[in-house]
């Protein structure tokens, strides 16, 4: 994956501000960069699902189709920030990142659509990493000291993930069957849904 481009720092957007923008029918596009399964579980009404891997693969093409007011959302803000940096490298320097992500928006009484409950991807990553560390430590004590290297490898991987703002484990877990939606977004359904230079308004979608 190509290194992230640097974009100007943007102050996170408060959920209350986004709600007011939507209610006032301001020209904006809300892009949810979580997986399709997470999007199905709960999303902001009127938002568009463009998972981060798909956005990363077609950044320039997507940027050419967006207007000047773009709000990026995920679960906590980490993936949305990655998306902002990538879009910034393609000329979208005014994108906002929603503070608190979709859960924060829902907690602030924002208008969300709820579906089948699933664990978000970031929670799955924490569970997987913690379980592997415990397995490595336990195996190192009761089976072979060499198994402790597993815990070290996980620690090194998490450190690298933080330093590069990427997550290989997250990408791997997102490909698991339980993290797949009935209809996965594609270039045609997620990127080409925006006409070139459309700046599509969030209120044009019913869900």
C-alpha atoms as a printed R data frame, in Angstrom:
    type eleno elety resid chain resno       x       y       z
1   ATOM     1    CA   UNK     A     1   0.000   0.000   0.000
2   ATOM     2    CA   UNK     A     2   1.335   3.435  -0.896
3   ATOM     3    CA   UNK     A     3   2.390   5.745   1.952
4   ATOM     4    CA   UNK     A     4  -0.201   8.208   3.135
5   ATOM     5    CA   UNK     A     5   0.009  11.721   1.762
6   ATOM     6    CA   UNK     A     6   0.075  14.608   4.192
7   ATOM     7    CA   UNK     A     7  -2.977  16.869   4.220
8   ATOM     8    CA   UNK     A     8  -3.569  20.018   6.258
9   ATOM     9    CA   UNK     A     9  -4.761  19.317   9.790
10  ATOM    10    CA   UNK     A    10  -8.502  19.695  10.184
11  ATOM    11    CA   UNK     A    11 -10.251  20.146  13.517
12  ATOM    12    CA   UNK     A    12 -12.547  17.147  14.167
13  ATOM    13    CA   UNK     A    13 -16.181  17.897  13.501
14  ATOM    14    CA   UNK     A    14 -18.528  17.652  16.498
15  ATOM    15    CA   UNK     A    15 -21.571  15.358  16.088
16  ATOM    16    CA   UNK     A    16 -23.900  18.231  16.938
17  ATOM    17    CA   UNK     A    17 -22.442  20.328  14.123
18  ATOM    18    CA   UNK     A    18 -22.917  17.531  11.601
19  ATOM    19    CA   UNK     A    19 -26.526  17.088  12.739
20  ATOM    20    CA   UNK     A    20 -27.167  20.782  12.205
21  ATOM    21    CA   UNK     A    21 -25.578  20.693   8.750
22  ATOM    22    CA   UNK     A    22 -27.808  17.786   7.768
23  ATOM    23    CA   UNK     A    23 -30.934  19.456   9.170
24  ATOM    24    CA   UNK     A    24 -30.118  22.688   7.346
25  ATOM    25    CA   UNK     A    25 -29.661  20.728   4.097
26  ATOM    26    CA   UNK     A    26 -26.197  22.132   3.554
27  ATOM    27    CA   UNK     A    27 -24.324  20.782   0.551
28  ATOM    28    CA   UNK     A    28 -22.233  17.942   1.998
29  ATOM    29    CA   UNK     A    29 -21.331  14.315   1.493
30  ATOM    30    CA   UNK     A    30 -20.910  11.992   4.479
31  ATOM    31    CA   UNK     A    31 -18.633   9.074   3.637
32  ATOM    32    CA   UNK     A    32 -18.433   6.100   5.994
33  ATOM    33    CA   UNK     A    33 -15.096   4.312   5.507
34  ATOM    34    CA   UNK     A    34 -15.868   1.299   7.713
35  ATOM    35    CA   UNK     A    35 -16.496  -2.166   6.331
36  ATOM    36    CA   UNK     A    36 -19.830  -2.946   4.716
37  ATOM    37    CA   UNK     A    37 -20.736  -5.195   7.667
38  ATOM    38    CA   UNK     A    38 -20.093  -2.391  10.160
39  ATOM    39    CA   UNK     A    39 -22.075  -0.025   7.961
40  ATOM    40    CA   UNK     A    40 -25.002  -2.469   7.973
41  ATOM    41    CA   UNK     A    41 -24.905  -2.633  11.775
42  ATOM    42    CA   UNK     A    42 -25.356   1.111  12.194
43  ATOM    43    CA   UNK     A    43 -24.730   4.131  10.002
44  ATOM    44    CA   UNK     A    44 -25.627   7.784   9.731
45  ATOM    45    CA   UNK     A    45 -28.799   8.189   7.707
46  ATOM    46    CA   UNK     A    46 -27.905   9.445   4.246
47  ATOM    47    CA   UNK     A    47 -24.219   8.511   4.451
48  ATOM    48    CA   UNK     A    48 -22.364   6.625   1.727
49  ATOM    49    CA   UNK     A    49 -20.298   3.501   2.400
50  ATOM    50    CA   UNK     A    50 -16.856   3.594   0.774
51  ATOM    51    CA   UNK     A    51 -14.662   1.208   2.822
52  ATOM    52    CA   UNK     A    52 -11.128   2.463   3.420
53  ATOM    53    CA   UNK     A    53  -9.400  -0.189   1.236
54  ATOM    54    CA   UNK     A    54 -11.668   0.732  -1.690
55  ATOM    55    CA   UNK     A    55 -11.148   4.452  -1.093
56  ATOM    56    CA   UNK     A    56  -7.383   3.924  -0.933
57  ATOM    57    CA   UNK     A    57  -7.405   2.066  -4.242
58  ATOM    58    CA   UNK     A    58  -9.479   4.702  -6.061
59  ATOM    59    CA   UNK     A    59  -8.599   7.899  -4.182
60  ATOM    60    CA   UNK     A    60  -7.993  10.121  -7.205
61  ATOM    61    CA   UNK     A    61 -11.135   8.950  -8.938
62  ATOM    62    CA   UNK     A    62 -13.268   9.528  -5.849
63  ATOM    63    CA   UNK     A    63 -11.713  12.935  -5.149
64  ATOM    64    CA   UNK     A    64 -12.646  14.094  -8.645
65  ATOM    65    CA   UNK     A    65 -16.280  13.305  -7.879
66  ATOM    66    CA   UNK     A    66 -16.623  15.057  -4.520
67  ATOM    67    CA   UNK     A    67 -17.722  18.583  -3.705
68  ATOM    68    CA   UNK     A    68 -16.113  20.987  -1.272
69  ATOM    69    CA   UNK     A    69 -17.844  19.793   1.921
70  ATOM    70    CA   UNK     A    70 -16.940  16.209   2.815
71  ATOM    71    CA   UNK     A    71 -17.323  14.532   6.212
72  ATOM    72    CA   UNK     A    72 -15.482  11.255   6.818
73  ATOM    73    CA   UNK     A    73 -16.676   8.863   9.509
74  ATOM    74    CA   UNK     A    74 -15.691   5.491  10.954
75  ATOM    75    CA   UNK     A    75 -15.908   3.956  14.434
76  ATOM    76    CA   UNK     A    76 -13.371   6.029  16.378
77  ATOM    77    CA   UNK     A    77 -11.864   8.393  13.807
78  ATOM    78    CA   UNK     A    78  -8.653   6.483  12.994
79  ATOM    79    CA   UNK     A    79  -9.735   5.125   9.608
80  ATOM    80    CA   UNK     A    80 -11.513   8.372   8.761
81  ATOM    81    CA   UNK     A    81  -8.251  10.246   9.410
82  ATOM    82    CA   UNK     A    82  -6.405   7.881   7.059
83  ATOM    83    CA   UNK     A    83  -9.049   8.580   4.434
84  ATOM    84    CA   UNK     A    84  -8.705  12.333   4.989
85  ATOM    85    CA   UNK     A    85  -4.958  12.148   4.430
86  ATOM    86    CA   UNK     A    86  -5.387  10.163   1.237
87  ATOM    87    CA   UNK     A    87  -8.029  12.520  -0.136
88  ATOM    88    CA   UNK     A    88  -5.832  15.435   0.881
89  ATOM    89    CA   UNK     A    89  -3.121  14.083  -1.378
90  ATOM    90    CA   UNK     A    90  -5.661  14.121  -4.219
91  ATOM    91    CA   UNK     A    91  -6.737  17.718  -3.719
92  ATOM    92    CA   UNK     A    92  -9.566  17.419  -1.161
93  ATOM    93    CA   UNK     A    93  -8.083  19.583   1.600
94  ATOM    94    CA   UNK     A    94 -11.309  20.591   3.350
95  ATOM    95    CA   UNK     A    95 -12.565  17.170   4.454
96  ATOM    96    CA   UNK     A    96 -13.740  16.862   8.073
97  ATOM    97    CA   UNK     A    97 -13.363  13.880  10.391
98  ATOM    98    CA   UNK     A    98 -16.355  13.229  12.644
99  ATOM    99    CA   UNK     A    99 -15.302  13.259  16.304
100 ATOM   100    CA   UNK     A   100 -16.378  10.089  18.100
101 ATOM   101    CA   UNK     A   101 -17.330   8.345  14.878
102 ATOM   102    CA   UNK     A   102 -20.721   6.802  14.274
103 ATOM   103    CA   UNK     A   103 -21.180   5.715  17.949
104 ATOM   104    CA   UNK     A   104 -20.522   9.286  19.073
105 ATOM   105    CA   UNK     A   105 -23.023  10.594  16.554
106 ATOM   106    CA   UNK     A   106 -25.651   8.117  17.790
107 ATOM   107    CA   UNK     A   107 -24.910   9.028  21.423
108 ATOM   108    CA   UNK     A   108 -25.518  12.687  20.541
109 ATOM   109    CA   UNK     A   109 -28.997  11.716  19.280
110 ATOM   110    CA   UNK     A   110 -27.950  11.913  15.655
111 ATOM   111    CA   UNK     A   111 -30.158  10.291  13.029
112 ATOM   112    CA   UNK     A   112 -28.796   6.767  12.469
113 ATOM   113    CA   UNK     A   113 -30.020   3.590  10.797
114 ATOM   114    CA   UNK     A   114 -29.577   0.435  12.890
115 ATOM   115    CA   UNK     A   115 -29.329  -3.109  11.585
116 ATOM   116    CA   UNK     A   116 -27.917  -6.412  12.775
117 ATOM   117    CA   UNK     A   117 -25.595  -5.904  15.744
118 ATOM   118    CA   UNK     A   118 -21.953  -6.779  15.059
119 ATOM   119    CA   UNK     A   119 -18.669  -6.114  16.785
120 ATOM   120    CA   UNK     A   120 -16.894  -3.230  15.104
121 ATOM   121    CA   UNK     A   121 -13.578  -4.030  13.417
122 ATOM   122    CA   UNK     A   122 -11.452  -2.136  15.931
123 ATOM   123    CA   UNK     A   123 -12.917  -4.165  18.801
124 ATOM   124    CA   UNK     A   124 -12.183  -7.386  16.914
125 ATOM   125    CA   UNK     A   125  -8.565  -6.268  16.416
126 ATOM   126    CA   UNK     A   126  -8.165  -5.619  20.150
127 ATOM   127    CA   UNK     A   127  -9.630  -9.037  20.990
128 ATOM   128    CA   UNK     A   128  -7.408 -10.823  18.464
129 ATOM   129    CA   UNK     A   129  -4.226  -9.041  19.520
130 ATOM   130    CA   UNK     A   130  -4.910  -9.578  23.228
131 ATOM   131    CA   UNK     A   131  -5.741 -13.253  22.722
132 ATOM   132    CA   UNK     A   132  -2.544 -13.863  20.746
133 ATOM   133    CA   UNK     A   133  -0.442 -12.167  23.413
134 ATOM   134    CA   UNK     A   134  -2.028 -14.323  26.147
135 ATOM   135    CA   UNK     A   135  -1.543 -17.427  23.990
136 ATOM   136    CA   UNK     A   136   2.119 -16.554  23.457
137 ATOM   137    CA   UNK     A   137   2.787 -15.976  27.150
138 ATOM   138    CA   UNK     A   138   0.917 -19.094  28.262
139 ATOM   139    CA   UNK     A   139   2.502 -21.234  25.572
140 ATOM   140    CA   UNK     A   140   5.918 -19.888  26.492
141 ATOM   141    CA   UNK     A   141   5.448 -21.016  30.056
142 ATOM   142    CA   UNK     A   142   3.773 -24.378  29.587
143 ATOM   143    CA   UNK     A   143   4.899 -25.554  26.133
144 ATOM   144    CA   UNK     A   144   8.050 -23.881  24.850
145 ATOM   145    CA   UNK     A   145   9.796 -20.577  25.620
146 ATOM   146    CA   UNK     A   146   9.998 -19.947  21.871
147 ATOM   147    CA   UNK     A   147   6.234 -19.437  21.750
148 ATOM   148    CA   UNK     A   148   6.782 -16.204  23.686
149 ATOM   149    CA   UNK     A   149   8.074 -14.769  20.436
150 ATOM   150    CA   UNK     A   150   4.434 -14.617  19.341
151 ATOM   151    CA   UNK     A   151   3.697 -12.018  22.028
152 ATOM   152    CA   UNK     A   152   6.741 -10.039  20.940
153 ATOM   153    CA   UNK     A   153   5.669 -10.181  17.318
154 ATOM   154    CA   UNK     A   154   2.222  -8.874  18.189
155 ATOM   155    CA   UNK     A   155   3.750  -6.054  20.220
156 ATOM   156    CA   UNK     A   156   6.047  -5.118  17.354
157 ATOM   157    CA   UNK     A   157   3.140  -5.245  14.932
158 ATOM   158    CA   UNK     A   158   1.029  -2.931  17.084
159 ATOM   159    CA   UNK     A   159   3.941  -0.509  17.425
160 ATOM   160    CA   UNK     A   160   4.434  -0.475  13.661
161 ATOM   161    CA   UNK     A   161   0.689  -0.022  13.195
162 ATOM   162    CA   UNK     A   162   0.691   3.055  15.438
163 ATOM   163    CA   UNK     A   163   3.817   4.521  13.806
164 ATOM   164    CA   UNK     A   164   2.483   4.145  10.260
165 ATOM   165    CA   UNK     A   165  -1.214   4.663  11.048
166 ATOM   166    CA   UNK     A   166  -2.043   1.408   9.268
167 ATOM   167    CA   UNK     A   167  -3.385  -1.918  10.507
168 ATOM   168    CA   UNK     A   168  -2.492  -5.150   8.734
169 ATOM   169    CA   UNK     A   169  -4.418  -7.181  11.311
170 ATOM   170    CA   UNK     A   170  -7.486  -5.055  10.708
171 ATOM   171    CA   UNK     A   171  -7.286  -5.637   6.967
172 ATOM   172    CA   UNK     A   172  -6.929  -9.379   7.534
173 ATOM   173    CA   UNK     A   173  -9.853  -9.561   9.968
174 ATOM   174    CA   UNK     A   174 -12.061  -7.465   7.684
175 ATOM   175    CA   UNK     A   175 -11.686 -10.193   5.040
176 ATOM   176    CA   UNK     A   176 -13.130 -12.857   7.329
177 ATOM   177    CA   UNK     A   177 -16.552 -14.286   6.360
178 ATOM   178    CA   UNK     A   178 -18.328 -12.874   9.422
179 ATOM   179    CA   UNK     A   179 -17.240  -9.381   8.384
180 ATOM   180    CA   UNK     A   180 -18.771  -9.636   4.944
181 ATOM   181    CA   UNK     A   181 -22.075  -8.039   4.060
182 ATOM   182    CA   UNK     A   182 -24.662  -9.458   1.701
183 ATOM   183    CA   UNK     A   183 -23.538  -6.920  -0.889
184 ATOM   184    CA   UNK     A   184 -19.956  -5.713  -0.695
185 ATOM   185    CA   UNK     A   185 -19.235  -2.245  -2.151
186 ATOM   186    CA   UNK     A   186 -17.385  -2.187  -5.464
187 ATOM   187    CA   UNK     A   187 -15.825   0.535  -7.578
188 ATOM   188    CA   UNK     A   188 -19.051   0.722  -9.545
189 ATOM   189    CA   UNK     A   189 -21.403   0.854  -6.567
190 ATOM   190    CA   UNK     A   190 -19.278   2.952  -4.201
191 ATOM   191    CA   UNK     A   191 -17.114   5.220  -6.351
192 ATOM   192    CA   UNK     A   192 -19.095   5.693  -9.536
193 ATOM   193    CA   UNK     A   193 -22.283   6.504  -7.592
194 ATOM   194    CA   UNK     A   194 -20.966  10.077  -7.460
195 ATOM   195    CA   UNK     A   195 -21.133  11.886 -10.815
196 ATOM   196    CA   UNK     A   196 -17.955  13.823 -11.554
197 ATOM   197    CA   UNK     A   197 -18.004  17.086  -9.603
198 ATOM   198    CA   UNK     A   198 -21.390  16.207  -8.143
199 ATOM   199    CA   UNK     A   199 -20.978  17.284  -4.530
200 ATOM   200    CA   UNK     A   200 -24.027  15.122  -3.868
201 ATOM   201    CA   UNK     A   201 -26.032  16.291  -0.866
202 ATOM   202    CA   UNK     A   202 -26.509  13.910   2.035
203 ATOM   203    CA   UNK     A   203 -30.241  14.430   2.113
204 ATOM   204    CA   UNK     A   204 -30.667  12.823  -1.324
205 ATOM   205    CA   UNK     A   205 -30.371   9.347   0.213
206 ATOM   206    CA   UNK     A   206 -33.175   7.849   2.225
207 ATOM   207    CA   UNK     A   207 -30.956   5.546   4.286
